[in-house]
Amino acid sequence: MPRTPKTPNREELLETKISELSALIKELSPQARVEISFERCEDEDAHIHVHPPRSISAEEVARLEATMGEVCNDVLLETGLFIIGAVCDS
């Protein structure tokens, strides 16, 4: 009898999406410090705060913010997971 693939539960899916987003951030800004919180607040499933190095240009910060926003929005539309992403001043 063929096996059906296991569907990940919400927590597993959230961990996967956070890992993917963290890897993307590190690809865009390897020196950035990434903080992740799974503390739930209203409809939010997780928060990811990025602290880029001081040496990063304003254009790179804007690119990082835009990319994170797009990915978080895509995750919400695809999975229903609400991840808040923010680029913070270091």
C-alpha positions as CSV (number, residue, x, y, z in Angstrom):
1,M,0.0,0.0,0.0
2,P,1.5,3.4,-1.0
3,R,2.3,5.8,1.9
4,T,0.9,9.3,1.8
5,P,3.4,12.0,2.8
6,K,3.0,13.4,6.3
7,T,1.6,16.9,6.3
8,P,3.5,19.1,8.7
9,N,1.6,20.5,11.6
10,R,1.4,24.2,12.2
11,E,4.4,24.3,14.6
12,E,6.6,22.3,12.2
13,L,5.6,24.5,9.3
14,L,6.4,27.7,11.4
15,E,9.8,26.4,12.3
16,T,10.5,25.5,8.6
17,K,9.4,29.0,7.4
18,I,11.4,30.8,10.2
19,S,14.5,28.7,9.2
20,E,14.1,29.6,5.6
21,L,13.7,33.3,6.4
22,S,16.7,33.2,8.7
23,A,18.8,31.6,6.0
24,L,17.7,34.3,3.5
25,I,18.6,37.1,5.9
26,K,22.0,35.6,6.5
27,E,22.5,35.3,2.7
28,L,21.6,39.0,2.3
29,S,23.5,40.2,5.3
30,P,25.9,37.6,6.8
31,Q,26.9,39.8,9.7
32,A,23.4,40.5,10.8
33,R,22.2,39.3,14.2
34,V,18.8,37.6,14.0
35,E,16.5,37.2,17.0
36,I,13.5,35.0,16.8
37,S,10.5,35.0,19.2
38,F,7.7,32.5,19.1
39,E,5.7,34.5,21.7
40,R,2.2,34.7,20.4
41,C,0.4,38.0,20.4
42,E,-3.1,38.2,19.0
43,D,-2.9,36.6,15.5
44,E,0.9,36.7,15.3
45,D,2.7,33.4,15.2
46,A,6.3,34.6,15.4
47,H,8.6,37.6,15.3
48,I,11.9,37.9,13.6
49,H,14.1,40.9,14.5
50,V,17.2,41.6,12.4
51,H,20.0,43.8,13.7
52,P,22.3,44.6,10.7
53,P,25.9,45.6,11.2
54,R,26.5,49.4,11.4
55,S,28.6,49.2,8.2
56,I,25.5,48.3,6.1
57,S,24.3,51.0,3.7
58,A,20.9,52.5,3.8
59,E,20.1,50.9,0.4
60,E,21.1,47.5,1.8
61,V,18.8,48.0,4.8
62,A,16.0,49.0,2.5
63,R,16.6,45.9,0.4
64,L,16.6,43.7,3.5
65,E,13.4,45.3,4.8
66,A,11.6,44.9,1.5
67,T,12.7,41.3,1.0
68,M,11.7,40.3,4.5
69,G,8.3,42.0,4.0
70,E,7.7,40.2,0.8
71,V,8.7,36.8,2.2
72,C,6.5,37.3,5.4
73,N,3.6,38.3,3.2
74,D,4.1,35.3,0.9
75,V,4.2,33.0,3.9
76,L,1.0,34.5,5.3
77,L,-0.8,34.0,1.9
78,E,0.6,30.5,1.4
79,T,0.3,29.1,4.9
80,G,-1.8,31.5,7.0
81,L,1.3,31.9,9.3
82,F,1.6,35.5,10.5
83,I,5.3,36.3,10.9
84,I,6.3,39.8,11.9
85,G,9.7,40.8,10.5
86,A,11.6,43.9,11.5
87,V,15.0,45.4,10.8
88,C,16.1,47.2,13.9
89,D,18.8,49.8,14.5
90,S,21.9,48.3,15.9
